[in-house]
């Protein structure tokens, strides 16, 4: 297949590209930084874009079988420590997603031969903070910044369905990878023998191993009946305390020093809610569709990832 990936130079995009190349698919990456995207592999076609329009790349849709839209500014920022969600930062996060979605709709609308499927990325932030209950894909939207962002994000490409394109909404949890992302920030205290829970440790983490994230996206592309919302999370979410204790066990480090929630909110502001507000989200539709997780539990996932990190 010929697959176009918008935002292919990010954590998920890089891993997805490498996996699809191993399966001999032809990959086109849309990137605002072509040089960075080219570093992924010499076997991909790179197209620069402004992230806002179909200008200069829409012709690449001819003969394309699938689009994966991962484009959007990093929620936590690009530095090691999370970037505070100022009003201007929120606008960048929001606009980067809406502009990319509208550009993809524009390109599909004018294409003579339209792709068969669009996988539109989203996040489990759609459901808002959850305390004592579990949700699957039928759960209602929340009412905080992340929930409203995800709702608009998903709606940004809704119009492609009018063109006959199958659309999948992939609501992703916390992605664990040996190539950065959230885990890179989480393991540092344990390396320094200062690991412990964030806040009270009771908040639930709905996570997914990068290998399952990539395999699930492939599965949804290749499943003609797959349409609508799919939660991309492992079937066994854990509390922050359970995660920390497992991480300390795998790393052979102590687990004892909590990071107070109020301190995190003072340091990082509203973005701290990403780790302090829990969500118990299950991948009900993915499981019913027959997808089998490679890493269904947290200990197995962390062992594999940390073994690769060395």
N, C-alpha and C positions, 0 to 999 in steps of 0.2 A: 504493500500500500504506500501511497504518498501521503504523508502526514505533516501538516503545518502546525508548529508550536509557537504561539505568541507568548513572549516572556520566557523563552527557553533557556536563558542563562542563569536562572535562579536555582535554588537547591533541588526542587522537584523537577524542573525542566532539564537540568543536566543529567540527573539519574534516569529520567524517562528517555531522553535522547539516546543515551548509551545502550539502554536495554532494547529500544526499538531498532537501533543499528545492528545489534546482535541477531535480531530476527530478520535482517535484510530488508527492512523498510527504508524507503527514501524519505529523508527528513529535511524540511525547510524550517529554519528558525527566524522569526521576526524579533529583532532586538534594537533597542535604542543605542546599544553599544556593540556594534558588529565585531570589534576586535576581541572583546571579552567572550562573545559567543563562539568565535572561531577557535578559541582555545579548547573548547569541548572536544572537538574532533575535526579532522580534515575532511571527513566523509559527509559533512552536512553542507547544505546550501544556506548561506546567510543572507538575509535581506534586512537592510536598515529601514527603520520606520520612525515616525515621530510619536507613535503611541496614541495618536488622536484621529488620524484619517486613513483612508485606503489608498492615498496617493503614493504611487511608486511601487506598490507591491500587489495590488489587487489581481493583476494578471497571473500571479503565481497560484491562484485558486483553481485555474483551469487544470483539470486532471487530478485535483486533490481529493482524496477519499475522506479525510478526517481533519478537523481542527481541534487543537487543545488550547484553550485560552487560560494561561497562567499569569497574564500580565497584571502588574500593579505594584506600587511602592511597598517595600517591606513594612509590615505592621509595627515591628519593634525597632526599625531603623537598621542601618548597615554597620554600626559600630558594635563593639563587644557589649557595652552597657546599653540598655533600652533607651530610645529617644523619647523624651516627654511628648505627650499628645497636646501640644499647644493648638490653638484654633487654626493656625496656618499649617501645622503638620497634619492635622485631621483633614484639611482641605486637599492637601497633596495626596494623602492616602485614598481619599474618596474619588477625587477627580481622575487620578491615574487609572482607576478601575472602570469608571463610567466611560471615559474617553476611549479606552481600549475596546470595551464592549461595543460601543457605537461604531467604531471603525470596522470591526469585524462584521457587524450587521450591514454596513455600507458595502463592504467588499462582496459579501454573499449576495446581496440584492442585485448587484450589477453583473455578477458572474453568469455566463451562459450555461456552464456545466457546474452545478453546485455540489459541494461536498455532501456526503451521506450523513455525517454526524458531527456535532459540535459538543465537546466536553467543556463545560463552563465551570471553572473553579469557584469555590466559595469556601465557607468555613463554618464550623459548628458554633461559632459565635452568633450565628443566626438565632439560636434558641435563648440567648441571654444567659445571665447567671442562674444556676440551678443549685438548690441546697439539698433537698431531701427526696427528690424524685428523679426517675429515669425517663428519657425521651428517645424515641426513634424518629423516623422520617415524617411521622404524622404530627410531631410536636409543633406548637405554635411559635411564632416569632417573639423574641424578647423586645425590650424597649430601651436598651442602652445604645451607646454609640456603635458598638460592634454589630449588634442585631440590626440596627437601621442600615448600617453600611452593607451588610451581607444581603439584605433584602433588595437594596438598590443595585448591588453588584449582579445579582442573579437576574434582575429585571432588565439589565442593560443589553442582553442578547436575546430576550424573549421573542423579538420580532422575527428571528430566523425560522421559527416554527411555521410562520405564514408562508415561507418559501419551500416548505416541505422537508426541511432539514430536521433530522432527529436530534433532540437536545437532551443532554444529560447534565444535571447539576451535582457536582462532586463537593460535598461539604466535608472538609478535611479537619481532623483534630490536630493535636500536637505531633509533628513529624519528628521521629528520632532517627538520626543519621550519624555516620562517622565522618561526614564532611561538613560539619558546622551545624547551623540551625539552633534550636532551643537547647539541645543536649549539651552543646559546647559551653553554653552559659551555666548550665546546671551542674556540670561535673567539677568546675573549678574549685568550689569550696571543699569538695571531697579530696581533691589532689593536695590541698593545703591542710588536710586533716581538720577541717572545720565544717564538715557537712552536718546538715540538720534540716528540719522542715521549714517551709515558708509559711509564715503566719501560724495558724493553729494546726496545720497539717491535715485537716479533715476534708479540705476541698478535693473534689474528684478530678482526676486527670484522664481525659479521653484521648488516648495516644494512638499512633500507628507507626510501625517500622517503615522506613523508606522503601524497602523491597516490596512490602504489601501495598504501599501507596502507588508505586509504579505498576505493579502487577494488576491492581484493581482498575486503574485507568485503562490499561491494555484490555482487560476483560470487558469493560464497559464499551470500549470502541468496537470490539469484535463481537459483541452480543447484539444482534439486530433488534431484539425485543426490549433492550434496556433503554428506558426513557424516564425523564423526571428526576426526582431527588434520590440521592444515595449518600449515606453517611460513610465517610472513609475513616473509620476508627476501628481499632482492635476490639474483639468481642468481650474483652475483660479489662474494663477501666479500673484504675486503682486510685486510692487516695494519695495525696502528696506525701504523707508519712509512709505509706506502703512503698511508694516509688523510691523515696530516700533510703529506706532500710534495705531495699533490694539493691540499690545502687552501691551502698556502702558495703554490702556483702560481696558483690561482684568485684568491686575495686579493692576489697580488703582494707577499708578505711573506717574510722569511727563515725558513728551517727549520734550526735548529741547536742549540737549548737544550733538552736532555732534562730531564724531570721524574723524578727517581729514584723507583722504586717504593717503597723503604723509607720515603721521606719522605711519600709519599701515604698509606701505611698508618699512619704515626705521626699524621698530621693528621686523617685521616678514619676510621681503623679498618677494620672488615670491609667497609664499603660501598665501599671502594676496589677491591674485587675486581670490581666491575661493569665497570671499564675496564682493570684489570691482568690479569684472567684471560680468555683468548681462547676463542672458539667459532667453528668453521667449520661453519655450518649452512646447508643448501640447501633450497629450496622445491620439492622433487621432486613432491609431489602437486599443488600449485598449477599447476606447469608442465604436468604430464600432463593436468590438467583443461582446459587450453586458455587459461589466463590469460596475457596478454601484458603484460609490464612496460613502463611508460612511461619509467622511469629504471633501466635494468639495470646501469649502471656508475657508479662514484662520481664521476668528473669531470663527467659530464653532470648528475648530481643536484646537486652542489655549485654548478655554474655557474648552474643555474636558481634555486636557493634564495637564493644570495648576490645575484643580480641583483634579486630581489624585495625583499631587505633594503635594497638601495641603498647 
